[in-house]
Amino acid sequence: MNAEPLIELRGLTKTYGTGDAAFKALSGVDLDIHRGEFLAVMGPSGSGKSTLMNILGCLDSPTSGSYRFKNIEVQTLNQDQRSLIRRHALGFIFQGFNLLARTSALENVELPLLYRGYSRKQRHDLARQALASVGLPDKQRNTPAELSGGQQQRVAIARAIVTSPDTLFADEPTGNLDSKTTHEIMELLRHLNTDRGISIIMVTHEKDVAVYAKRHIHVLDGLIDQDSGS
């Protein structure tokens, strides 16, 4: 593990609303995450874990405090600059898969490459490789409606890794899957972490999913109250 963190949070706060309606979702979070970690973020609904993930994923900005990603002071960036970080360094996996319904698996996986300006051949080649790496080399032409839930999540994972991101953010990645498919998807994520060195930060409510992670933090009332890595 590198001495210098991939992600460093100091005194991170997030407040929504003003005056009597103000709600403090994060109350001063300190956290270091190193390259190659597989981190599970747990906690009850309303604890602040989703807010924390949104800030880590450059989807939102903190009210105060410091967020450094690869030595970049993220809290000082504007929306367009945060978008560049998402495009070039991060991948996202969602509970609902978020695939385009009338679009083939190959075209869904190609989408992030389209935003990067890759040629059609480059997009096809990289998307095929990504689908093969998640065990779907023969499903390139299928639309989401023609795929099982587990296959749809594999397509979503292929889309998340096709740009070779430093870090994957997984938000309840098995929430819509049965137990057998959950195990298959989590083994795939573990393989991406151990064999390809991709850092994974995952929100989950499920303890049997969290066991696949190497480190666990528990968020409560906007603070980290437990951290297996500390």
Contacts in CASP RR format, 6 or more apart in sequence:
PFRMAT RR
TARGET T0000
AUTHOR 0000-0000-0000
METHOD contacts of the structure
MODEL  1
MNAEPLIELRGLTKTYGTGDAAFKALSGVDLDIHRGEFLAVMGPSGSGKS
TLMNILGCLDSPTSGSYRFKNIEVQTLNQDQRSLIRRHALGFIFQGFNLL
ARTSALENVELPLLYRGYSRKQRHDLARQALASVGLPDKQRNTPAELSGG
QQQRVAIARAIVTSPDTLFADEPTGNLDSKTTHEIMELLRHLNTDRGISI
IMVTHEKDVAVYAKRHIHVLDGLIDQDSGS
1 34 0 8 1.000
1 35 0 8 1.000
1 36 0 8 1.000
1 37 0 8 1.000
2 34 0 8 1.000
2 35 0 8 1.000
4 71 0 8 1.000
5 32 0 8 1.000
5 33 0 8 1.000
5 34 0 8 1.000
5 68 0 8 1.000
6 33 0 8 1.000
6 34 0 8 1.000
6 35 0 8 1.000
6 36 0 8 1.000
6 37 0 8 1.000
6 69 0 8 1.000
6 70 0 8 1.000
6 166 0 8 1.000
6 167 0 8 1.000
6 199 0 8 1.000
7 31 0 8 1.000
7 32 0 8 1.000
7 33 0 8 1.000
7 56 0 8 1.000
7 67 0 8 1.000
7 68 0 8 1.000
7 69 0 8 1.000
7 167 0 8 1.000
8 31 0 8 1.000
8 32 0 8 1.000
8 33 0 8 1.000
8 66 0 8 1.000
8 67 0 8 1.000
8 68 0 8 1.000
9 29 0 8 1.000
9 30 0 8 1.000
9 31 0 8 1.000
9 32 0 8 1.000
9 65 0 8 1.000
9 66 0 8 1.000
9 67 0 8 1.000
9 68 0 8 1.000
10 30 0 8 1.000
10 65 0 8 1.000
10 66 0 8 1.000
11 28 0 8 1.000
11 29 0 8 1.000
11 30 0 8 1.000
11 64 0 8 1.000
11 65 0 8 1.000
11 66 0 8 1.000
12 26 0 8 1.000
12 28 0 8 1.000
12 29 0 8 1.000
12 30 0 8 1.000
12 31 0 8 1.000
12 52 0 8 1.000
12 55 0 8 1.000
12 62 0 8 1.000
12 64 0 8 1.000
12 65 0 8 1.000
12 66 0 8 1.000
12 67 0 8 1.000
13 24 0 8 1.000
13 26 0 8 1.000
13 27 0 8 1.000
13 28 0 8 1.000
13 29 0 8 1.000
13 62 0 8 1.000
13 63 0 8 1.000
13 64 0 8 1.000
13 65 0 8 1.000
14 24 0 8 1.000
14 25 0 8 1.000
14 26 0 8 1.000
14 51 0 8 1.000
14 55 0 8 1.000
14 60 0 8 1.000
14 62 0 8 1.000
14 63 0 8 1.000
15 22 0 8 1.000
15 23 0 8 1.000
15 24 0 8 1.000
15 25 0 8 1.000
15 63 0 8 1.000
16 22 0 8 1.000
16 23 0 8 1.000
16 25 0 8 1.000
17 23 0 8 1.000
24 222 0 8 1.000
25 46 0 8 1.000
25 48 0 8 1.000
25 51 0 8 1.000
25 222 0 8 1.000
26 48 0 8 1.000
26 51 0 8 1.000
26 52 0 8 1.000
26 55 0 8 1.000
26 62 0 8 1.000
26 222 0 8 1.000
26 223 0 8 1.000
27 221 0 8 1.000
27 222 0 8 1.000
27 223 0 8 1.000
28 65 0 8 1.000
28 222 0 8 1.000
28 223 0 8 1.000
29 52 0 8 1.000
29 222 0 8 1.000
29 223 0 8 1.000
29 224 0 8 1.000
30 224 0 8 1.000
31 217 0 8 1.000
31 224 0 8 1.000
31 227 0 8 1.000
33 39 0 8 1.000
33 199 0 8 1.000
33 201 0 8 1.000
34 199 0 8 1.000
35 166 0 8 1.000
35 197 0 8 1.000
35 199 0 8 1.000
36 193 0 8 1.000
36 197 0 8 1.000
36 198 0 8 1.000
36 199 0 8 1.000
37 199 0 8 1.000
37 200 0 8 1.000
37 201 0 8 1.000
37 214 0 8 1.000
37 215 0 8 1.000
38 189 0 8 1.000
38 190 0 8 1.000
38 193 0 8 1.000
38 199 0 8 1.000
38 200 0 8 1.000
38 202 0 8 1.000
38 212 0 8 1.000
38 213 0 8 1.000
38 214 0 8 1.000
38 215 0 8 1.000
39 199 0 8 1.000
39 200 0 8 1.000
39 201 0 8 1.000
39 202 0 8 1.000
39 213 0 8 1.000
39 214 0 8 1.000
39 215 0 8 1.000
39 216 0 8 1.000
39 217 0 8 1.000
40 202 0 8 1.000
40 203 0 8 1.000
40 204 0 8 1.000
40 209 0 8 1.000
40 210 0 8 1.000
40 212 0 8 1.000
40 213 0 8 1.000
40 215 0 8 1.000
40 216 0 8 1.000
40 217 0 8 1.000
41 49 0 8 1.000
41 52 0 8 1.000
41 53 0 8 1.000
41 201 0 8 1.000
41 202 0 8 1.000
41 203 0 8 1.000
41 204 0 8 1.000
41 217 0 8 1.000
41 219 0 8 1.000
42 49 0 8 1.000
42 203 0 8 1.000
42 204 0 8 1.000
42 205 0 8 1.000
42 210 0 8 1.000
42 216 0 8 1.000
42 217 0 8 1.000
42 218 0 8 1.000
42 219 0 8 1.000
43 49 0 8 1.000
43 205 0 8 1.000
43 218 0 8 1.000
43 219 0 8 1.000
43 220 0 8 1.000
44 220 0 8 1.000
47 219 0 8 1.000
47 220 0 8 1.000
47 221 0 8 1.000
47 222 0 8 1.000
48 219 0 8 1.000
48 222 0 8 1.000
49 203 0 8 1.000
49 219 0 8 1.000
50 171 0 8 1.000
50 203 0 8 1.000
51 60 0 8 1.000
51 222 0 8 1.000
52 219 0 8 1.000
52 222 0 8 1.000
53 169 0 8 1.000
53 171 0 8 1.000
53 201 0 8 1.000
53 203 0 8 1.000
54 60 0 8 1.000
55 61 0 8 1.000
55 62 0 8 1.000
55 67 0 8 1.000
56 67 0 8 1.000
56 169 0 8 1.000
56 201 0 8 1.000
57 86 0 8 1.000
57 90 0 8 1.000
57 92 0 8 1.000
57 169 0 8 1.000
58 69 0 8 1.000
58 74 0 8 1.000
58 77 0 8 1.000
58 82 0 8 1.000
58 83 0 8 1.000
58 85 0 8 1.000
58 86 0 8 1.000
58 90 0 8 1.000
59 82 0 8 1.000
59 86 0 8 1.000
61 74 0 8 1.000
61 75 0 8 1.000
61 77 0 8 1.000
61 82 0 8 1.000
62 75 0 8 1.000
65 75 0 8 1.000
66 73 0 8 1.000
66 75 0 8 1.000
67 73 0 8 1.000
67 74 0 8 1.000
67 75 0 8 1.000
68 74 0 8 1.000
69 85 0 8 1.000
69 89 0 8 1.000
70 89 0 8 1.000
70 166 0 8 1.000
72 85 0 8 1.000
74 82 0 8 1.000
74 85 0 8 1.000
77 85 0 8 1.000
86 92 0 8 1.000
87 112 0 8 1.000
87 115 0 8 1.000
87 116 0 8 1.000
87 163 0 8 1.000
88 116 0 8 1.000
88 163 0 8 1.000
89 165 0 8 1.000
89 166 0 8 1.000
89 167 0 8 1.000
90 165 0 8 1.000
90 166 0 8 1.000
90 167 0 8 1.000
90 168 0 8 1.000
90 169 0 8 1.000
91 160 0 8 1.000
91 161 0 8 1.000
91 163 0 8 1.000
91 165 0 8 1.000
91 167 0 8 1.000
91 168 0 8 1.000
91 169 0 8 1.000
92 160 0 8 1.000
92 168 0 8 1.000
92 169 0 8 1.000
92 170 0 8 1.000
92 171 0 8 1.000
93 153 0 8 1.000
93 156 0 8 1.000
93 157 0 8 1.000
93 160 0 8 1.000
93 168 0 8 1.000
93 169 0 8 1.000
93 170 0 8 1.000
93 171 0 8 1.000
93 173 0 8 1.000
94 156 0 8 1.000
94 171 0 8 1.000
94 172 0 8 1.000
94 173 0 8 1.000
95 171 0 8 1.000
95 172 0 8 1.000
95 173 0 8 1.000
95 174 0 8 1.000
95 175 0 8 1.000
95 176 0 8 1.000
96 176 0 8 1.000
97 144 0 8 1.000
97 149 0 8 1.000
97 152 0 8 1.000
97 153 0 8 1.000
97 155 0 8 1.000
97 156 0 8 1.000
97 176 0 8 1.000
98 156 0 8 1.000
99 108 0 8 1.000
99 144 0 8 1.000
99 152 0 8 1.000
99 155 0 8 1.000
99 156 0 8 1.000
99 159 0 8 1.000
100 107 0 8 1.000
100 108 0 8 1.000
100 111 0 8 1.000
100 144 0 8 1.000
101 143 0 8 1.000
101 144 0 8 1.000
101 145 0 8 1.000
102 143 0 8 1.000
103 143 0 8 1.000
103 144 0 8 1.000
104 140 0 8 1.000
104 141 0 8 1.000
104 142 0 8 1.000
104 143 0 8 1.000
105 131 0 8 1.000
105 136 0 8 1.000
105 139 0 8 1.000
105 140 0 8 1.000
105 141 0 8 1.000
105 142 0 8 1.000
105 143 0 8 1.000
105 144 0 8 1.000
105 147 0 8 1.000
105 155 0 8 1.000
105 158 0 8 1.000
106 124 0 8 1.000
106 127 0 8 1.000
106 128 0 8 1.000
106 131 0 8 1.000
106 140 0 8 1.000
106 141 0 8 1.000
107 127 0 8 1.000
108 144 0 8 1.000
108 155 0 8 1.000
108 156 0 8 1.000
108 159 0 8 1.000
109 127 0 8 1.000
109 130 0 8 1.000
109 131 0 8 1.000
109 155 0 8 1.000
109 158 0 8 1.000
109 159 0 8 1.000
109 162 0 8 1.000
110 123 0 8 1.000
110 124 0 8 1.000
110 126 0 8 1.000
110 127 0 8 1.000
110 162 0 8 1.000
111 159 0 8 1.000
112 159 0 8 1.000
112 162 0 8 1.000
112 163 0 8 1.000
113 122 0 8 1.000
113 123 0 8 1.000
113 126 0 8 1.000
113 127 0 8 1.000
113 162 0 8 1.000
113 163 0 8 1.000
114 123 0 8 1.000
116 163 0 8 1.000
118 126 0 8 1.000
126 162 0 8 1.000
127 140 0 8 1.000
127 158 0 8 1.000
127 162 0 8 1.000
128 137 0 8 1.000
128 140 0 8 1.000
129 162 0 8 1.000
130 158 0 8 1.000
130 159 0 8 1.000
130 161 0 8 1.000
130 162 0 8 1.000
131 137 0 8 1.000
131 139 0 8 1.000
131 140 0 8 1.000
131 155 0 8 1.000
131 158 0 8 1.000
133 158 0 8 1.000
133 161 0 8 1.000
134 154 0 8 1.000
134 155 0 8 1.000
134 157 0 8 1.000
134 158 0 8 1.000
134 161 0 8 1.000
134 188 0 8 1.000
135 154 0 8 1.000
136 151 0 8 1.000
136 154 0 8 1.000
136 155 0 8 1.000
136 158 0 8 1.000
139 147 0 8 1.000
139 151 0 8 1.000
139 155 0 8 1.000
142 151 0 8 1.000
144 152 0 8 1.000
144 155 0 8 1.000
147 155 0 8 1.000
148 181 0 8 1.000
149 176 0 8 1.000
149 177 0 8 1.000
149 181 0 8 1.000
150 177 0 8 1.000
150 181 0 8 1.000
150 184 0 8 1.000
150 185 0 8 1.000
153 173 0 8 1.000
153 174 0 8 1.000
153 176 0 8 1.000
153 177 0 8 1.000
153 181 0 8 1.000
153 185 0 8 1.000
154 185 0 8 1.000
154 188 0 8 1.000
157 185 0 8 1.000
157 188 0 8 1.000
157 189 0 8 1.000
157 192 0 8 1.000
160 168 0 8 1.000
161 168 0 8 1.000
161 192 0 8 1.000
161 196 0 8 1.000
161 198 0 8 1.000
165 198 0 8 1.000
166 198 0 8 1.000
166 199 0 8 1.000
167 198 0 8 1.000
167 199 0 8 1.000
167 200 0 8 1.000
167 201 0 8 1.000
168 189 0 8 1.000
168 192 0 8 1.000
168 198 0 8 1.000
168 199 0 8 1.000
168 200 0 8 1.000
168 201 0 8 1.000
169 201 0 8 1.000
169 202 0 8 1.000
170 189 0 8 1.000
170 200 0 8 1.000
170 201 0 8 1.000
170 202 0 8 1.000
170 203 0 8 1.000
171 202 0 8 1.000
171 203 0 8 1.000
172 203 0 8 1.000
172 204 0 8 1.000
172 205 0 8 1.000
173 185 0 8 1.000
173 186 0 8 1.000
173 189 0 8 1.000
173 202 0 8 1.000
173 204 0 8 1.000
173 209 0 8 1.000
174 181 0 8 1.000
174 182 0 8 1.000
174 185 0 8 1.000
174 186 0 8 1.000
174 204 0 8 1.000
174 206 0 8 1.000
174 209 0 8 1.000
175 182 0 8 1.000
175 206 0 8 1.000
177 185 0 8 1.000
179 208 0 8 1.000
182 206 0 8 1.000
182 208 0 8 1.000
182 209 0 8 1.000
186 209 0 8 1.000
186 212 0 8 1.000
187 212 0 8 1.000
189 200 0 8 1.000
189 202 0 8 1.000
189 212 0 8 1.000
190 212 0 8 1.000
192 198 0 8 1.000
192 200 0 8 1.000
193 199 0 8 1.000
193 200 0 8 1.000
193 214 0 8 1.000
200 213 0 8 1.000
202 209 0 8 1.000
202 210 0 8 1.000
202 213 0 8 1.000
204 210 0 8 1.000
210 216 0 8 1.000
215 227 0 8 1.000
215 228 0 8 1.000
215 229 0 8 1.000
216 226 0 8 1.000
216 227 0 8 1.000
216 228 0 8 1.000
217 224 0 8 1.000
217 226 0 8 1.000
217 227 0 8 1.000
217 228 0 8 1.000
218 224 0 8 1.000
218 225 0 8 1.000
218 226 0 8 1.000
218 227 0 8 1.000
219 225 0 8 1.000
END
